Amino acid sequence: MTDKNLDTDILDYSNWRSQLSDTIQDMSSFLKTHNVTDLRSHHQFEMVLGSLADDNLSVAFVAEFSRGKSEMINSIFFGNYPQRILPSGSGRTTMCPTELMYDSNLPTSVRLLPIESRADERALFQLKKDPDLWTEIEFDTDDVSSLTEAFTNMTASKLVSTTQAKALQFDLLEDSESELGLPVNEQGQVEIPNWRHAIINLPHPLLEQGLVILDTPGLNAIGAEPELTINQLATAHTVVFILSNDTGVTSTDLALWEQHINDDDSDDPAELSMGNQSKLIALNKIDALWDGIRTDQQIEAEIQQQVDSTARTLNISKDMIFPVSAQKALLGKINKDEDLLEKSRMPALEQAIAERLIPQKKQIVIEKVESNLQSVMDSAGRILDNRLKDADEHIAELRQLSSKNTDVIAHIMLKVKSEKTSLETDMQRYSALRSVYGKETAKLLRLLSSERLEKMIAVTKHNMARCATSVTLQKIISSYFDQLNLYIDQAIDQANEIAVLSESITRDFEQEHGIANFSVRRLRLDKYKQEITRLEVKYSHLKEVKTLFFREQMTITNRFLDSVVISSRRIFDRALRKANNWNNNLMVPMETYVREHHTQLRRRLESVKRIHKASDTVESRLKELEIVHRQLEDQHSAFNDLQARLDELLRAGKALGGQPISAEADPETGPLIAQDNVLYWDKSNKG
């Protein structure tokens, strides 16, 4: 085992995530205690904290049948058991997509979804919420035989007629010239899995830390389960693609790679390596070369030859490829044979998974924190700065009144009142503009709405069902992608109009009231257009004459709806969430700052009025303000300390090669003491 392994990296990541969550919670509590942010901002904090609490790390293992995939999972994650945990052997073992995870609220068990549920049109995440559909087999983790017996149920299969197989939307070899599809035996029957999906809830140190392992059963099953491919495989933080060293990249391996794993269109292997930094290739079964006849040099030469060939075929960098023997690695771990484990080369693959999985996940978490909280933090900093500035100005004003000069008092009252009146006038004007702004943002959300997309999907489905020729079907599919691009283009134009309007509003407040410069962040939707382009390229084979000729029209329609439509829904859902988040945060910093500035002007005016009426002495107000000023400085210092803590954690997460921060290394900033809002200066408002 190498110094840098998956166990320690996941534990370090868990500690980092806990520190990050604690710091964000401290910041949220601090800002709420001191009335620095509004309800919308606190919703942002709650959303980020909720996502951190539900956080997981996902690793997907993908391979065709008989590549040793289940054995590899056994070796990497379950080598501490005295025997195999996942079924592994010759032939097909994993017959359905399998998730290994741990939820302490659920029993230790294997949950199995019957294959007949494919007739149910609901998405997999909806089926997961219906316990009556699932068969649950509980097991005893202290009894390995109980555990393996429960897992063996996942390998069950049955023979059905070709009619039944087609009704369950399985592709058959007899319907296609390609190698994809299930074979039909001499009796006209097809072997299909008993189960559509399996979820293993297992208390395991890594799974308890939030690791989720996805075990996939091969191209035929992936093609038959597009939701697995698009929603689960596509969102895995690391994908390990397993090949057999003795066969190299077969035609089905290549189809699996091109259609479901490789999502980069670059022709440059160096760029591909960067774009696929979360993908690894395992050349398994190198132990087949250990025949006692070949020399070590000959074995190494053959392995390198296969590595070179694989890199050329997949158009990737060689440093993504790891020759291994999963079976010998498992044997070495079970027997505590370090020499055999080292010879298996599995530690190098484990290290590569650790080096890619954690940085990839950290980057996702960091982007989520920064995109949701950056504007809130910037706004909070400006407000605290402004409170100190207002306190300084008010103290300076009161010191001018030490002689009780009524002319000076009147001048200050007039000045503050004029500022307050001017600001209120502009706030009323802004309220009128806000209704226009609201209509424009509502239009943006309608352009990306699921209702609009679903109407277009329904029209496309209707047209595909009615079309009579292959040419017409090609045009319908092309038109679908044209519409997707048009919708994104319209949203981009609308977002730019909103940004121009927002810039005009903030510029007026900056010029007329000296309010700090607020930069309007533009909404970037270009990447979703790029995803649509990649999606069209990925499924371009559906428009090919050869595909349209050899497959039934209904099969093409179902495959299009299952794969392309699911992907486009996912793209638009993310674009809509991004637009909604952008809209919710676009004007919040300025609105919060303007409200705060108005409150400070009102309080300054009230303070001067009381002195003018002799209800307060200048000296008593100065003493009170100086106390307030010190409290404000303490708040400002505490905020800066919290921000420094958060920045340090985010920097540590971005330092991909840096040492993770241990739980004991968490910087101390002292307890955060909840106080009443000391800025409510008139005594009637003090808590």
C-alpha positions as CSV (number, residue, x, y, z in Angstrom):
1,M,0.0,0.0,0.0
2,T,1.3,3.4,-0.9
3,D,1.7,6.3,1.5
4,K,-1.2,8.1,-0.2
5,N,-4.2,5.8,-0.1
6,L,-7.9,6.1,-0.5
7,D,-8.7,5.4,3.2
8,T,-6.7,8.3,4.6
9,D,-7.6,10.6,1.7
10,I,-11.4,10.1,2.3
11,L,-10.9,10.6,6.1
12,D,-8.9,13.8,5.4
13,Y,-11.6,15.0,3.0
14,S,-14.3,14.2,5.6
15,N,-12.4,16.3,8.2
16,W,-11.9,19.2,5.7
17,R,-15.6,19.1,4.9
18,S,-16.6,19.1,8.6
19,Q,-14.4,22.1,9.3
20,L,-15.8,23.9,6.2
21,S,-19.4,23.2,7.4
22,D,-18.6,24.4,11.0
23,T,-17.0,27.6,9.7
24,I,-20.0,28.3,7.4
25,Q,-22.4,27.7,10.2
26,D,-20.4,30.0,12.5
27,M,-20.5,32.7,9.8
28,S,-24.2,32.3,9.2
29,S,-24.9,32.6,13.0
30,F,-22.6,35.6,13.3
31,L,-24.3,37.5,10.4
32,K,-27.8,36.6,11.7
33,T,-26.9,37.7,15.3
34,H,-25.7,41.1,14.1
35,N,-28.5,41.6,11.6
36,V,-26.1,41.9,8.7
37,T,-28.0,39.8,6.1
38,D,-31.6,39.1,5.1
39,L,-33.8,36.0,4.9
40,R,-32.8,35.4,1.3
41,S,-29.1,35.3,2.2
42,H,-29.8,32.9,5.1
43,H,-31.5,30.6,2.7
44,Q,-28.3,30.5,0.7
45,F,-26.4,29.5,3.8
46,E,-28.9,26.8,4.6
47,M,-28.8,25.4,1.1
48,V,-25.0,25.2,1.2
49,L,-25.0,23.6,4.7
50,G,-27.6,21.1,3.6
51,S,-25.6,20.1,0.5
52,L,-22.5,19.6,2.7
53,A,-24.5,17.4,5.1
54,D,-25.8,15.2,2.3
55,D,-22.4,15.2,0.5
56,N,-20.9,12.0,-0.9
57,L,-18.0,10.8,-3.0
58,S,-18.9,8.6,-5.9
59,V,-16.6,6.1,-7.8
60,A,-18.0,4.3,-10.8
61,F,-16.5,1.1,-12.1
62,V,-17.4,0.4,-15.8
63,A,-16.6,-2.6,-17.9
64,E,-17.9,-5.1,-20.3
65,F,-18.5,-8.6,-19.0
66,S,-15.6,-10.8,-17.8
67,R,-13.1,-7.9,-17.3
68,G,-12.7,-8.6,-13.6
69,K,-14.7,-5.6,-12.4
70,S,-16.3,-7.1,-9.3
71,E,-12.9,-8.6,-8.3
72,M,-11.4,-5.1,-8.6
73,I,-14.0,-3.6,-6.3
74,N,-13.4,-6.5,-3.8
75,S,-9.7,-5.9,-4.0
76,I,-9.7,-2.1,-3.5
77,F,-12.5,-1.8,-0.9
78,F,-13.0,-5.2,0.7
79,G,-9.5,-6.7,1.0
80,N,-9.8,-6.8,4.8
81,Y,-12.5,-9.5,4.6
82,P,-11.3,-13.2,4.6
83,Q,-13.1,-13.9,1.3
84,R,-14.8,-12.2,-1.6
85,I,-17.7,-10.0,-0.8
86,L,-19.1,-9.2,-4.3
87,P,-19.9,-12.2,-6.5
88,S,-16.9,-12.7,-8.8
89,G,-16.0,-15.5,-11.1
90,S,-16.1,-16.7,-14.7
91,G,-18.9,-15.4,-16.9
92,R,-21.4,-12.7,-15.9
93,T,-21.6,-11.8,-12.2
94,T,-22.9,-8.3,-12.0
95,M,-26.3,-8.5,-13.8
96,C,-27.7,-5.1,-12.8
97,P,-26.4,-1.7,-11.8
98,T,-25.4,-1.8,-8.2
99,E,-24.8,1.0,-5.6
100,L,-22.8,0.3,-2.5
101,M,-23.4,2.9,0.2
102,Y,-24.2,3.4,3.8
103,D,-27.2,5.1,5.5
104,S,-27.4,4.6,9.2
105,N,-31.2,5.2,9.0
106,L,-31.7,2.1,6.9
107,P,-31.2,-1.6,7.7
108,T,-28.1,-3.4,6.6
109,S,-29.4,-5.1,3.5
110,V,-29.5,-5.6,-0.3
111,R,-32.5,-3.8,-1.9
112,L,-33.5,-5.2,-5.3
113,L,-35.7,-3.6,-7.9
114,P,-37.5,-6.1,-10.2
115,I,-36.7,-5.9,-13.9
116,E,-40.5,-5.6,-14.6
117,S,-40.3,-2.1,-13.2
118,R,-39.0,-1.0,-16.6
119,A,-42.6,-0.8,-17.6
120,D,-43.0,1.9,-15.0
121,E,-42.4,5.3,-16.6
122,R,-41.2,6.9,-13.4
123,A,-37.5,7.9,-13.1
124,L,-35.2,5.8,-10.9
125,F,-35.0,8.4,-8.2
126,Q,-38.8,8.3,-7.9
127,L,-38.8,4.5,-7.8
128,K,-36.3,4.6,-4.9
129,K,-38.9,6.4,-2.8
130,D,-41.5,3.6,-3.3
131,P,-40.4,0.8,-0.9
132,D,-43.2,-1.5,-1.9
133,L,-41.5,-2.0,-5.3
134,W,-38.3,-3.3,-3.8
135,T,-37.3,-6.7,-2.5
136,E,-35.1,-6.3,0.6
137,I,-32.7,-9.0,1.9
138,E,-31.1,-8.2,5.2
139,F,-27.8,-9.7,6.3
140,D,-25.5,-9.9,9.2
141,T,-22.2,-8.0,8.7
142,D,-20.5,-10.2,11.3
143,D,-21.3,-13.3,9.3
144,V,-19.5,-13.3,6.0
145,S,-21.5,-16.2,4.6
146,S,-24.7,-14.3,5.3
147,L,-23.3,-11.3,3.5
148,T,-22.1,-13.1,0.4
149,E,-25.4,-15.1,0.2
150,A,-27.4,-11.9,0.2
151,F,-25.1,-10.5,-2.5
152,T,-25.4,-13.6,-4.7
153,N,-29.1,-12.7,-5.3
154,M,-27.9,-9.9,-7.6
155,T,-26.6,-12.4,-10.1
156,A,-30.0,-14.0,-10.7
157,S,-31.2,-14.1,-14.3
158,K,-34.1,-15.7,-16.2
159,L,-35.1,-16.7,-19.8
160,V,-37.9,-14.9,-21.5
161,S,-39.3,-14.8,-25.0
162,T,-38.1,-12.2,-27.5
163,T,-41.5,-10.5,-27.3
164,Q,-41.1,-10.1,-23.5
165,A,-37.6,-8.9,-23.9
166,K,-38.6,-6.2,-26.4
167,A,-41.5,-5.2,-24.2
168,L,-39.0,-4.5,-21.5
169,Q,-37.0,-2.4,-24.1
170,F,-34.0,-4.7,-24.4
171,D,-32.1,-4.6,-27.7
172,L,-31.6,-8.0,-29.4
173,L,-28.7,-9.0,-31.6
174,E,-31.1,-10.4,-34.2
175,D,-32.4,-6.8,-34.8
176,S,-29.1,-5.2,-35.4
177,E,-25.9,-5.6,-37.4
178,S,-23.8,-4.4,-34.5
179,E,-22.4,-6.5,-31.7
180,L,-24.7,-4.7,-29.2
181,G,-27.8,-6.4,-27.9
182,L,-28.7,-9.6,-26.0
183,P,-28.3,-12.9,-27.8
184,V,-31.3,-15.1,-28.7
185,N,-30.8,-18.9,-28.1
186,E,-31.9,-21.7,-30.3
187,Q,-35.3,-21.9,-28.5
188,G,-35.9,-18.2,-29.3
189,Q,-35.4,-17.1,-25.7
190,V,-33.3,-14.3,-24.2
191,E,-31.5,-14.3,-20.9
192,I,-32.3,-11.1,-18.9
193,P,-31.5,-10.1,-15.3
194,N,-34.0,-10.7,-12.6
195,W,-33.3,-7.3,-11.2
196,R,-33.1,-3.8,-12.7
197,H,-31.1,-2.1,-9.9
198,A,-29.5,-3.1,-6.6
199,I,-28.6,-1.0,-3.5
200,I,-26.3,-2.4,-0.9
201,N,-26.5,-0.7,2.5
202,L,-23.2,-1.8,4.2
203,P,-21.5,-0.4,7.3
204,H,-18.0,0.0,6.0
205,P,-15.4,2.7,7.1
206,L,-15.2,4.3,3.7
207,L,-18.9,4.1,3.0
208,E,-19.7,5.6,6.4
209,Q,-17.6,8.6,5.3
210,G,-19.8,9.2,2.4
211,L,-18.2,7.0,-0.3
212,V,-20.7,5.6,-2.9
213,I,-19.5,2.8,-5.2
214,L,-21.3,2.3,-8.5
215,D,-20.8,-1.1,-10.1
216,T,-22.2,-1.3,-13.7
217,P,-22.9,-4.5,-15.7
218,G,-21.7,-3.7,-19.2
219,L,-22.7,-1.9,-22.3
220,N,-26.0,-3.8,-23.0
221,A,-27.3,-3.0,-19.6
222,I,-26.1,0.6,-19.7
223,G,-27.8,1.1,-23.1
224,A,-30.9,-0.4,-21.7
225,E,-30.8,1.9,-18.6
226,P,-30.0,5.4,-20.0
227,E,-30.9,7.0,-16.7
228,L,-28.0,5.1,-15.1
229,T,-25.6,6.3,-17.8
230,I,-26.8,9.9,-17.8
231,N,-27.6,10.6,-14.2
232,Q,-25.4,8.3,-12.2
233,L,-22.4,7.5,-14.3
234,A,-22.2,11.1,-15.6
235,T,-22.1,12.5,-12.1
236,A,-19.6,10.1,-10.7
237,H,-16.5,12.0,-9.3
238,T,-14.2,9.3,-10.7
239,V,-14.8,6.7,-13.3
240,V,-12.6,3.6,-13.5
241,F,-12.9,1.9,-17.0
242,I,-11.7,-1.7,-16.9
243,L,-10.2,-3.6,-19.8
244,S,-8.6,-7.0,-20.1
245,N,-4.9,-6.9,-20.8
246,D,-5.1,-10.0,-22.9
247,T,-7.7,-8.6,-25.3
248,G,-7.0,-4.9,-25.2
249,V,-9.7,-2.6,-26.5
250,T,-12.4,-4.6,-28.1
251,S,-15.2,-3.2,-30.3
252,T,-17.7,-3.2,-27.5
253,D,-15.1,-1.7,-25.1
254,L,-14.6,1.1,-27.6
255,A,-18.3,1.7,-28.0
256,L,-18.7,1.8,-24.2
257,W,-15.9,4.4,-24.0
258,E,-17.1,6.6,-26.8
259,Q,-20.8,6.5,-26.1
260,H,-20.9,6.7,-22.3
261,I,-17.5,7.6,-20.7
262,N,-15.4,9.9,-22.9
263,D,-17.1,13.3,-23.0
264,D,-14.3,15.3,-24.5
265,D,-14.3,16.3,-28.2
266,S,-10.6,17.4,-28.3
267,D,-8.2,15.7,-30.7
268,D,-5.2,16.5,-28.5
269,P,-4.3,13.7,-26.2
270,A,-2.8,16.2,-23.7
271,E,-6.0,18.1,-23.6
272,L,-8.0,14.9,-23.3
273,S,-5.9,13.9,-20.3
274,M,-6.6,17.2,-18.6
275,G,-10.3,17.0,-19.4
276,N,-10.5,13.4,-18.3
277,Q,-8.6,13.8,-15.1
278,S,-11.3,12.0,-13.2
279,K,-11.2,9.0,-15.5
280,L,-8.8,6.1,-15.2
281,I,-8.2,3.0,-17.3
282,A,-7.4,-0.3,-15.6
283,L,-5.7,-3.0,-17.8
284,N,-6.7,-6.0,-15.7
285,K,-5.5,-9.6,-15.6
286,I,-1.8,-9.0,-16.2
287,D,-1.2,-12.1,-14.1
288,A,-2.1,-14.1,-17.2
289,L,1.5,-13.3,-18.3
290,W,3.0,-14.8,-15.2
291,D,3.3,-18.2,-16.8
292,G,6.8,-19.0,-15.5
293,I,8.1,-19.0,-19.1
294,R,8.3,-15.3,-19.9
295,T,11.0,-13.3,-18.3
296,D,10.3,-10.2,-16.3
297,Q,11.6,-8.1,-19.2
298,Q,9.3,-9.9,-21.7
299,I,6.3,-9.4,-19.4
300,E,7.1,-5.7,-19.0
301,A,7.5,-5.3,-22.8
302,E,4.1,-6.9,-23.5
303,I,2.4,-4.8,-20.9
304,Q,3.9,-1.6,-22.3
305,Q,2.9,-2.7,-25.8
306,Q,-0.7,-3.0,-24.6
307,V,-0.6,0.3,-22.8
308,D,0.7,2.0,-26.0
309,S,-2.0,0.4,-28.1
310,T,-4.8,1.3,-25.6
311,A,-3.7,4.9,-25.4
312,R,-3.7,5.2,-29.2
313,T,-7.1,3.5,-29.6
314,L,-8.8,5.6,-26.9
315,N,-6.8,8.7,-27.8
316,I,-5.7,9.3,-24.2
317,S,-2.5,9.9,-22.4
318,K,-0.6,6.8,-21.2
319,D,-0.5,8.1,-17.6
320,M,-4.2,7.4,-17.4
321,I,-3.6,3.7,-17.9
322,F,-2.8,1.3,-15.0
323,P,-1.9,-2.4,-15.7
324,V,-3.0,-4.4,-12.7
325,S,-4.1,-7.8,-11.4
326,A,-7.2,-7.4,-9.2
327,Q,-7.3,-11.1,-8.4
328,K,-3.7,-11.3,-7.1
329,A,-4.1,-8.0,-5.2
330,L,-7.1,-9.4,-3.4
331,L,-5.2,-12.6,-2.7
332,G,-2.2,-10.6,-1.4
333,K,-4.5,-8.6,0.9
334,I,-6.3,-11.6,2.3
335,N,-3.0,-13.5,2.9
336,K,-1.2,-10.3,4.0
337,D,1.4,-11.0,1.3
338,E,2.9,-7.6,0.6
339,D,5.2,-8.9,-2.2
340,L,2.2,-10.3,-4.1
341,L,0.2,-7.1,-3.6
342,E,3.1,-5.0,-4.9
343,K,3.5,-7.3,-7.9
344,S,-0.2,-6.9,-8.7
345,R,0.5,-3.1,-9.2
346,M,-2.9,-2.4,-7.6
347,P,-1.5,0.1,-5.1
348,A,-0.6,2.4,-8.0
349,L,-4.2,2.4,-9.2
350,E,-5.5,3.0,-5.6
351,Q,-3.2,6.0,-5.3
352,A,-4.4,7.3,-8.7
353,I,-8.0,7.0,-7.5
354,A,-7.2,8.9,-4.3
355,E,-5.3,11.6,-6.2
356,R,-8.2,12.2,-8.6
357,L,-11.3,11.6,-6.5
358,I,-10.7,14.0,-3.7
359,P,-9.5,17.0,-5.7
360,Q,-12.4,16.5,-8.1
361,K,-14.9,16.5,-5.3
362,K,-13.2,19.4,-3.4
363,Q,-13.4,21.5,-6.5
364,I,-17.2,20.8,-6.8
365,V,-17.7,21.8,-3.1
366,I,-15.6,24.9,-3.4
367,E,-17.4,26.1,-6.5
368,K,-20.7,25.5,-4.8
369,V,-19.6,27.5,-1.7
370,E,-18.2,30.4,-3.7
371,S,-21.0,30.7,-6.2
372,N,-23.7,30.7,-3.4
373,L,-21.9,32.7,-0.7
374,Q,-19.4,35.0,-2.3
375,S,-21.9,37.8,-3.0
376,V,-23.4,37.4,0.5
377,M,-20.0,37.7,2.1
378,D,-19.1,40.7,0.0
379,S,-22.3,42.4,0.9
380,A,-21.8,41.6,4.6
381,G,-18.3,43.1,4.5
382,R,-19.5,46.3,2.9
383,I,-22.3,46.7,5.5
384,L,-19.8,46.3,8.4
385,D,-17.5,48.8,6.7
386,N,-20.4,51.2,6.3
387,R,-21.5,50.9,9.9
388,L,-18.0,51.9,11.0
389,K,-17.9,54.7,8.5
390,D,-21.3,56.0,9.7
391,A,-20.3,55.7,13.3
392,D,-17.1,57.7,12.6
393,E,-19.1,60.4,10.8
394,H,-21.7,60.7,13.6
395,I,-18.9,61.0,16.2
396,A,-17.3,63.7,14.2
397,E,-20.7,65.5,13.9
398,L,-21.3,65.3,17.6
399,R,-17.9,66.7,18.5
400,Q,-18.7,69.8,16.5
401,L,-21.7,70.2,18.9
402,S,-19.6,70.4,22.0
403,S,-20.5,74.0,22.4
404,K,-24.2,73.4,21.9
405,N,-24.1,75.7,18.8
406,T,-27.6,75.7,17.5
407,D,-26.6,76.8,14.0
408,V,-24.3,73.9,13.7
409,I,-27.0,71.5,15.0
410,A,-29.5,72.9,12.5
411,H,-26.9,72.6,9.6
412,I,-26.2,69.0,10.5
413,M,-29.9,68.2,10.8
414,L,-30.6,69.7,7.4
415,K,-27.6,67.9,5.8
416,V,-28.6,64.5,7.1
417,K,-32.3,65.1,6.4
418,S,-31.5,66.1,2.8
419,E,-29.4,62.9,2.3
420,K,-32.2,60.8,3.8
421,T,-34.9,62.4,1.6
422,S,-32.8,62.1,-1.6
423,L,-32.1,58.4,-0.8
424,E,-35.8,57.7,-0.1
425,T,-36.8,59.4,-3.5
426,D,-34.3,57.1,-5.3
427,M,-35.6,54.1,-3.4
428,Q,-39.1,54.8,-4.6
429,R,-37.8,55.2,-8.1
430,Y,-36.0,51.9,-7.7
431,S,-39.2,50.2,-6.5
432,A,-40.8,51.2,-9.8
433,L,-37.9,49.8,-11.7
434,R,-37.9,46.7,-9.6
435,S,-41.3,45.7,-11.1
436,V,-39.8,46.0,-14.6
437,Y,-36.8,44.0,-13.4
438,G,-39.1,41.4,-11.9
439,K,-40.9,40.9,-15.2
440,E,-37.6,40.6,-17.1
441,T,-36.3,37.9,-14.7
442,A,-39.6,36.0,-14.8
443,K,-39.2,35.9,-18.6
444,L,-35.7,34.5,-18.2
445,L,-37.0,31.7,-16.0
446,R,-39.8,30.9,-18.4
447,L,-37.4,30.6,-21.3
448,L,-35.5,27.8,-19.3
449,S,-38.6,26.3,-17.6
450,S,-39.3,22.6,-17.6
451,E,-42.9,23.4,-18.8
452,R,-41.5,25.0,-22.0
453,L,-39.1,22.1,-22.5
454,E,-41.7,19.4,-21.9
455,K,-44.0,21.0,-24.5
456,M,-41.3,20.8,-27.0
457,I,-40.5,17.2,-26.0
458,A,-44.2,16.3,-26.4
459,V,-44.3,17.8,-29.9
460,T,-41.1,15.9,-30.9
461,K,-42.5,12.6,-29.5
462,H,-45.8,13.1,-31.4
463,N,-44.0,13.9,-34.6
464,M,-41.6,10.9,-34.3
465,A,-44.6,8.6,-33.8
466,R,-46.3,9.9,-36.9
467,C,-43.3,10.1,-39.3
468,A,-43.2,7.7,-42.2
469,T,-39.7,7.9,-43.5
470,S,-36.1,7.8,-42.2
471,V,-35.5,11.2,-43.7
472,T,-38.3,12.7,-41.8
473,L,-37.1,11.1,-38.6
474,Q,-33.6,12.6,-39.2
475,K,-35.2,16.1,-39.6
476,I,-37.2,15.7,-36.4
477,I,-34.1,14.8,-34.4
478,S,-32.1,17.7,-35.9
479,S,-34.9,20.1,-35.2
480,Y,-35.0,19.0,-31.6
481,F,-31.4,20.0,-31.1
482,D,-32.0,23.3,-33.0
483,Q,-34.7,24.1,-30.6
484,L,-32.6,23.3,-27.6
485,N,-29.9,25.7,-28.9
486,L,-32.5,28.4,-29.6
487,Y,-33.9,28.2,-26.1
488,I,-30.4,28.7,-24.6
489,D,-29.6,31.5,-27.0
490,Q,-32.8,33.3,-26.0
491,A,-32.0,32.9,-22.4
492,I,-28.5,34.3,-22.9
493,D,-29.9,37.4,-24.7
494,Q,-32.5,37.9,-21.9
495,A,-29.9,37.5,-19.2
496,N,-27.7,40.2,-20.9
497,E,-30.6,42.6,-21.0
498,I,-31.2,42.1,-17.2
499,A,-27.5,42.7,-16.5
500,V,-27.6,46.0,-18.5
501,L,-30.7,47.1,-16.5
502,S,-29.0,46.1,-13.2
503,E,-25.8,48.0,-14.1
504,S,-27.8,51.1,-14.9
505,I,-29.6,51.0,-11.5
506,T,-26.4,50.4,-9.4
507,R,-24.5,53.1,-11.3
508,D,-27.2,55.7,-10.4
509,F,-27.0,54.8,-6.7
510,E,-23.2,54.9,-6.8
511,Q,-23.0,58.3,-8.4
512,E,-25.8,60.0,-6.4
513,H,-25.2,58.5,-2.9
514,G,-21.5,57.5,-2.9
515,I,-22.5,53.9,-2.3
516,A,-19.6,51.4,-2.8
517,N,-19.1,50.1,-6.3
518,F,-21.2,47.0,-7.0
519,S,-20.0,45.0,-10.0
520,V,-22.9,43.1,-11.7
521,R,-21.9,39.5,-12.4
522,R,-23.1,38.3,-15.8
523,L,-24.9,35.0,-16.2
524,R,-22.8,32.5,-18.2
525,L,-24.9,30.0,-20.0
526,D,-22.5,29.2,-22.9
527,K,-21.3,25.9,-21.3
528,Y,-24.9,24.6,-21.6
529,K,-24.8,25.2,-25.3
530,Q,-21.5,23.3,-25.4
531,E,-23.2,20.4,-23.5
532,I,-26.0,20.4,-26.1
533,T,-23.5,20.2,-28.9
534,R,-21.7,17.3,-27.2
535,L,-25.0,15.6,-26.7
536,E,-25.9,15.9,-30.4
537,V,-22.5,14.5,-31.4
538,K,-22.7,11.7,-28.9
539,Y,-26.1,10.5,-30.2
540,S,-25.5,11.4,-33.9
541,H,-25.6,7.7,-34.7
542,L,-29.4,7.8,-34.1
543,K,-29.6,9.9,-37.3
544,E,-27.4,7.7,-39.4
545,V,-29.2,5.9,-42.3
546,K,-27.6,2.6,-41.3
547,T,-29.1,2.9,-37.8
548,L,-32.5,4.0,-39.1
549,F,-32.6,1.1,-41.6
550,F,-31.6,-1.8,-39.3
551,R,-33.7,-0.7,-36.2
552,E,-37.4,-0.5,-35.8
553,Q,-38.7,3.1,-35.7
554,M,-40.2,2.5,-32.3
555,T,-36.8,1.4,-31.0
556,I,-35.1,4.5,-32.3
557,T,-37.9,6.7,-30.8
558,N,-37.6,5.0,-27.4
559,R,-33.8,5.2,-27.4
560,F,-34.0,8.9,-28.4
561,L,-36.5,9.7,-25.7
562,D,-34.7,7.6,-23.0
563,S,-31.2,9.0,-23.7
564,V,-31.3,12.4,-25.4
565,V,-34.4,13.6,-23.6
566,I,-33.1,12.6,-20.2
567,S,-29.9,14.4,-20.9
568,S,-31.5,17.6,-22.2
569,R,-33.8,17.7,-19.1
570,R,-30.7,17.5,-16.9
571,I,-29.0,20.3,-18.8
572,F,-31.9,22.6,-18.7
573,D,-32.6,21.8,-15.0
574,R,-29.0,22.9,-14.1
575,A,-29.3,26.0,-16.4
576,L,-32.6,26.9,-14.7
577,R,-31.1,26.5,-11.2
578,K,-28.1,28.6,-12.2
579,A,-30.3,31.3,-13.6
580,N,-32.6,31.3,-10.6
581,N,-29.6,31.5,-8.2
582,W,-28.1,34.4,-10.3
583,N,-31.4,36.2,-10.3
584,N,-31.9,35.8,-6.5
585,N,-28.4,37.2,-5.8
586,L,-27.9,39.8,-8.5
587,M,-29.4,42.8,-6.7
588,V,-29.2,41.6,-3.1
589,P,-25.9,43.2,-2.2
590,M,-27.0,46.6,-3.4
591,E,-30.5,46.4,-1.9
592,T,-29.1,45.3,1.4
593,Y,-26.5,48.1,1.4
594,V,-29.1,50.8,0.5
595,R,-31.5,49.6,3.2
596,E,-28.6,49.6,5.7
597,H,-27.5,53.1,4.6
598,H,-31.1,54.4,5.0
599,T,-31.3,53.0,8.5
600,Q,-28.1,54.7,9.5
601,L,-29.2,58.0,8.1
602,R,-32.5,57.7,10.0
603,R,-30.7,56.9,13.3
604,R,-28.2,59.8,12.8
605,L,-31.0,62.2,12.3
606,E,-32.9,60.9,15.4
607,S,-29.7,61.3,17.4
608,V,-29.2,64.9,16.4
609,K,-32.8,65.7,16.9
610,R,-32.7,64.5,20.5
611,I,-29.6,66.6,21.2
612,H,-31.4,69.6,19.6
613,K,-34.4,69.1,21.9
614,A,-31.9,68.8,24.9
615,S,-33.2,65.3,25.7
616,D,-29.7,64.0,25.4
617,T,-26.3,65.8,26.2
618,V,-23.6,65.7,23.6
619,E,-21.2,64.1,26.1
620,S,-23.6,61.2,27.0
621,R,-24.2,60.5,23.3
622,L,-20.5,60.6,22.5
623,K,-19.7,58.2,25.3
624,E,-22.4,55.8,24.0
625,L,-21.2,56.2,20.4
626,E,-17.6,55.5,21.4
627,I,-18.8,52.2,23.1
628,V,-20.7,51.3,20.0
629,H,-17.7,52.1,17.9
630,R,-15.5,49.7,19.9
631,Q,-18.2,47.0,19.6
632,L,-18.4,47.6,15.8
633,E,-14.6,47.2,15.6
634,D,-14.9,43.9,17.5
635,Q,-17.6,42.7,15.1
636,H,-15.5,43.7,12.1
637,S,-12.5,41.9,13.6
638,A,-14.6,38.7,14.3
639,F,-16.0,38.8,10.7
640,N,-12.5,39.1,9.3
641,D,-11.3,36.2,11.4
642,L,-14.2,34.0,10.2
643,Q,-13.6,35.1,6.6
644,A,-9.9,34.2,7.0
645,R,-10.8,30.8,8.4
646,L,-13.1,30.2,5.4
647,D,-10.6,31.5,2.9
648,E,-7.9,29.2,4.4
649,L,-10.1,26.1,4.1
650,L,-11.0,27.0,0.5
651,R,-7.3,27.6,-0.3
652,A,-6.4,24.3,1.2
653,G,-9.1,22.6,-0.9
654,K,-7.8,24.2,-4.1
655,A,-4.2,23.1,-3.3
656,L,-4.6,19.7,-5.0
657,G,-1.1,18.6,-4.1
658,G,-1.0,20.1,-0.7
659,Q,-1.3,18.4,2.7
660,P,-4.8,18.1,4.0
661,I,-5.6,20.0,7.1
662,S,-6.1,17.6,10.1
663,A,-8.9,18.0,12.5
664,E,-6.5,19.2,15.2
665,A,-5.1,21.9,13.0
666,D,-8.3,23.9,12.9
667,P,-7.4,27.6,13.7
668,E,-9.0,29.0,16.8
669,T,-10.7,32.3,16.6
670,G,-12.2,32.3,20.1
671,P,-15.9,31.9,20.9
672,L,-18.5,33.9,19.1
673,I,-20.5,35.7,21.7
674,A,-24.1,36.4,20.7
675,Q,-24.9,40.1,21.3
676,D,-27.9,42.4,20.8
677,N,-27.7,44.6,17.7
678,V,-25.8,47.5,19.2
679,L,-26.5,49.7,16.2
680,Y,-30.0,50.4,17.4
681,W,-28.8,53.6,19.1
682,D,-32.0,55.0,20.5
683,K,-32.7,53.4,23.9
684,S,-36.2,52.3,22.9
685,N,-34.7,49.8,20.4
686,K,-32.0,48.3,22.7
687,G,-32.4,44.7,23.7
